[in-house]
Every structure is written in C-alpha cells, then in structure tokens.
Amino acid sequence: MIPNQNGLRCKRALEKLHYQPPSAPLTILHADADLLVVDKPSGLLSVPGKAAEHADCLETRMRNIYPDTLLVHRLDMDTSGVMVFARNKSAQRHLGLQFEKRQMQKTYHAIVAGIVRDDTGLVDLPLIVDWPNRPLQKVDLETGKPAQTEWRVRSRSHNSTYVELYPKTGRSHQLRVHMLAIGHPILGDRFYGDSDVISRMDRLALHASMLRLRHPTGGAWCEFIAKSPF
C-alpha cells in the first residue's frame, strides 16, 4: 500500500468519525476482589480521548460502577469483546506482566472480505506506526516490531470468510493490518478497508471472544468468553 492511499484512508476514516458511543448498559462478565471483566461494546473508547467530546469511555463507565477500577489493557474503539480491569495495584501489576510476557491467551472472531483458501495459517509481518497518517499502522520489514497472528477458518460464504484469530503479539491494529496484508481486510474497517469493505458491515467485524489468564491471587487459569455479536 502506497503512502497516498494510506493518507486517503486515514482522512476518510477521521472525517466519518462522529463519536456516538452506545448507551446500553454494560455486560459485566465477572467481578471479584481482584478482577473485573466486561464485554466492551463496539463504538466505545477504552480510555478517554484528548477531546472533551471523547471523555465517555469504558474505563470511566466502569469506575462509575466500581470506583477502584484500574486499567490493564485496551481494545480499539471499533472492536468489541472481553476486556479485563484490575481492582488493586497488585492485581494490576500481575495482569500487566502477563500481557508483557505474552502469557495470556486471546481469541478473536472476525469476518473478512473474500474467500480465504487455506484452513489455517500464520501471518508473521512486523508492524510500525505510519507516522504521516497516524493512528494507522503499516507493515515494515526493516524497522517494524515483530508481530505474529495465527488464524483458522470457521466458515466461508460466497464473498466473505469467518475466521478465528490468535494474536501472539499485541501491536496496535495488528489484526486489522495483518488481515489486510494477506488480501482479506476485515469487513466494516473504515481505517483499512475500501468503500465496498466498509459498506458491507455497520461496524468493524472484529470481536475479542476469549481471554485466558492466570488469576492474580493463587495463579489459577481463568477463561472469560463474550459471545460474538455477528
């Protein structure tokens, strides 16, 4: 993808960005003395944006319910699914280290454009921010940071494929850029999709369906699932 195309995509996406976060009550998947797990809706920021109109976010809403909520990680605004928060500093450190050391197991569901021919595969392409067009990211074989995504086909239709994605790293926009790089952008992706890809879904067809982690107290494995909305 040449820079001009990236710039046009970014400009088009930002022009269409009118922040109208969903107002439905949050779905809390789990709550205990250390953890809070929630099914983040698509269209809601994970953390506050710089502009005053972007103050409403999942972190703020969670703190309105649980004042001790502490941020651990983020999902893109357009991505839905499982997000975990900590309820004390010790749990926050414990969970943060699990993310840093890539000990957590994550599964995403996505619908991508076109027919993916193979049943499984691995995308191993380094990524870096596309500075003139940030927040977009791009593949850069020389200076990009390592990024790997495993994938598996769940089903195929006449012009799209339902896939499961297993990120081995956690780069910004990793799944979106990796699917684009193999010729199958995620439907509804206003940052990386063309007009046809964007028009085929009323949201980004990317959902964090499962997160598996060790509990900060005791270390037992815990698995949290949020049913895919598409």
Secondary structure by P-SEA (a helix, b strand, c coil): ccaaaaaaaaaaaaaaccccccccccccccccccbbbbbccccccccccccccccccaaaaaaaaccccccccccccccccbbbbbccaaaaaaaaaaaaaccbbbbbbbcccccccccbbbbbbbbbbccccccbbbbbcccccbbbbbbbbccccccbbbbbbbbcccccaaaaaaaaaaccccccccccccccccccccccccccccccccccccccbbbbbbcccc
